[in-house]
Amino acid sequence: MTKKYFGTDGIRGAVNSKNINGDMFFKFGLASGTYFKSQKKRKQTAIIAKDTRLSGYTLEPALVSGLTSAGMHVFTLGPLPTNGLAMLTKSMKANMGIMITASHNTHSDNGLKLFGPDGMKLSDKIEKKIEKLIDKNIKKNLSHSEKLGRVKRLESGTKDYVNILKKNFTKNFNLDGMKIVIDCANGAGYKAGPELLRSLGAKVFSLGVKPNGLNINKNCGSTFPSNIKKAVKKI
């Protein structure tokens, strides 16, 4: 059966369109929070990360409002790669993780991806259950005032993510003496990517590390590889 909101890789579309707006992100937060809260009948935790799109500043507060209205505690991590959000969802023992992103699309799009406590994307079955809650009367899912969730910003997201990645290497692994060019596409990994490589000893040449909210994937990144080709030849 075709899903109404979720595609093959979350929800994505033009900003301030039918599904990508503050009103809908409140509903997405309320519905997903209600679903996960219902699993154990108590307050639970959600973590949120995002990429560098300007629209994230409008969509994230709406999502947070929906989650806390459902009684979920929320930690916001700021800009972080999608796999970092997935890994931290598991390591922090959160009940769910939400990434606000439209991947390689331009800044005019945005969306979200939901992850379960195992750090994996939600199954079609769970997404269908959340979709049913999205279309229900909002008042039925709102928590009483004393049961609302709390919100806290964590500044250690990038550091924690890098530490998780480094644990995958052997103790003596290093990149000493290596010159590495990395194109971060002015996106979510603009801090974590260079930081990881430098911490392993590499001399890093960074491209696309000056996001301004509008230049994500603009003439850089996976859809514009000529910059990194030139940089590799130059060094």
FENCOR-V233801 format. One record per residue. N is the residue number from 1. RES is the residue in three letters. SS is DSSP state (~ for helix, > for strand, _ for the rest). OMEGA is omega in whole degrees, 0 to 359 (999 if undefined). Layout:
# FENCOR-V233801
n = {N/N}
res = {RES/RES}
ss = {SS/SS}
omega = {OMEGA/OMEGA}
This chain:
# FENCOR-V233801
n = {1/2/3/4/5/6/7/8/9/10/11/12/13/14/15/16/17/18/19/20/21/22/23/24/25/26/27/28/29/30/31/32/33/34/35/36/37/38/39/40/41/42/43/44/45/46/47/48/49/50/51/52/53/54/55/56/57/58/59/60/61/62/63/64/65/66/67/68/69/70/71/72/73/74/75/76/77/78/79/80/81/82/83/84/85/86/87/88/89/90/91/92/93/94/95/96/97/98/99/100/101/102/103/104/105/106/107/108/109/110/111/112/113/114/115/116/117/118/119/120/121/122/123/124/125/126/127/128/129/130/131/132/133/134/135/136/137/138/139/140/141/142/143/144/145/146/147/148/149/150/151/152/153/154/155/156/157/158/159/160/161/162/163/164/165/166/167/168/169/170/171/172/173/174/175/176/177/178/179/180/181/182/183/184/185/186/187/188/189/190/191/192/193/194/195/196/197/198/199/200/201/202/203/204/205/206/207/208/209/210/211/212/213/214/215/216/217/218/219/220/221/222/223/224/225/226/227/228/229/230/231/232/233/234/235}
res = {MET/THR/LYS/LYS/TYR/PHE/GLY/THR/ASP/GLY/ILE/ARG/GLY/ALA/VAL/ASN/SER/LYS/ASN/ILE/ASN/GLY/ASP/MET/PHE/PHE/LYS/PHE/GLY/LEU/ALA/SER/GLY/THR/TYR/PHE/LYS/SER/GLN/LYS/LYS/ARG/LYS/GLN/THR/ALA/ILE/ILE/ALA/LYS/ASP/THR/ARG/LEU/SER/GLY/TYR/THR/LEU/GLU/PRO/ALA/LEU/VAL/SER/GLY/LEU/THR/SER/ALA/GLY/MET/HIS/VAL/PHE/THR/LEU/GLY/PRO/LEU/PRO/THR/ASN/GLY/LEU/ALA/MET/LEU/THR/LYS/SER/MET/LYS/ALA/ASN/MET/GLY/ILE/MET/ILE/THR/ALA/SER/HIS/ASN/THR/HIS/SER/ASP/ASN/GLY/LEU/LYS/LEU/PHE/GLY/PRO/ASP/GLY/MET/LYS/LEU/SER/ASP/LYS/ILE/GLU/LYS/LYS/ILE/GLU/LYS/LEU/ILE/ASP/LYS/ASN/ILE/LYS/LYS/ASN/LEU/SER/HIS/SER/GLU/LYS/LEU/GLY/ARG/VAL/LYS/ARG/LEU/GLU/SER/GLY/THR/LYS/ASP/TYR/VAL/ASN/ILE/LEU/LYS/LYS/ASN/PHE/THR/LYS/ASN/PHE/ASN/LEU/ASP/GLY/MET/LYS/ILE/VAL/ILE/ASP/CYS/ALA/ASN/GLY/ALA/GLY/TYR/LYS/ALA/GLY/PRO/GLU/LEU/LEU/ARG/SER/LEU/GLY/ALA/LYS/VAL/PHE/SER/LEU/GLY/VAL/LYS/PRO/ASN/GLY/LEU/ASN/ILE/ASN/LYS/ASN/CYS/GLY/SER/THR/PHE/PRO/SER/ASN/ILE/LYS/LYS/ALA/VAL/LYS/LYS/ILE}
ss = {_/_/_/_/_/_/>/_/_/>/>/>/>/>/_/_/_/_/_/_/_/~/~/~/~/~/~/~/~/~/~/~/~/~/~/~/~/~/~/~/_/_/_/_/>/>/>/>/>/>/_/_/_/_/_/~/~/~/~/~/~/~/~/~/~/~/~/~/~/_/_/_/>/>/>/>/>/>/>/_/_/~/~/~/~/~/~/~/~/~/~/_/_/_/_/>/>/>/>/>/_/_/_/_/_/_/_/_/>/>/>/>/>/>/>/>/_/_/_/_/>/_/_/~/~/~/~/~/~/~/~/~/~/~/_/_/_/~/~/~/_/_/_/_/~/~/~/_/_/_/>/>/>/_/_/_/~/~/~/~/~/~/~/~/~/~/_/_/_/_/_/_/_/_/_/_/_/_/>/>/>/>/>/_/_/_/_/_/_/_/_/~/~/~/~/~/~/~/~/_/_/_/>/>/>/>/>/_/_/_/_/_/_/_/_/_/_/_/_/_/~/~/~/_/_/~/~/~/~/~/~/~/~/~/_}
omega = {183/178/185/185/185/174/180/181/179/180/185/177/180/180/182/172/185/184/184/179/184/181/182/180/172/180/177/179/180/182/181/177/179/180/184/177/183/182/182/175/177/179/179/187/174/174/184/170/181/172/190/181/179/183/178/180/178/184/182/179/179/178/178/180/179/181/181/176/177/180/180/169/186/171/176/186/184/183/181/177/183/180/175/176/180/180/181/175/180/184/179/181/176/179/177/175/180/177/177/184/171/175/186/179/179/184/183/176/170/181/178/176/182/179/178/183/178/180/180/177/182/178/177/181/180/178/178/179/178/179/178/180/179/185/179/176/185/185/182/183/182/179/173/187/182/182/178/179/177/183/178/176/176/181/185/185/181/180/181/178/179/179/178/180/183/178/179/179/175/187/185/182/176/180/182/177/181/173/184/175/178/178/184/174/183/185/189/183/186/175/187/183/178/182/179/183/179/181/178/174/182/170/191/174/188/173/176/181/178/182/176/179/184/186/178/180/182/181/180/177/187/180/181/188/184/181/183/176/180/182/180/179/185/184/999}
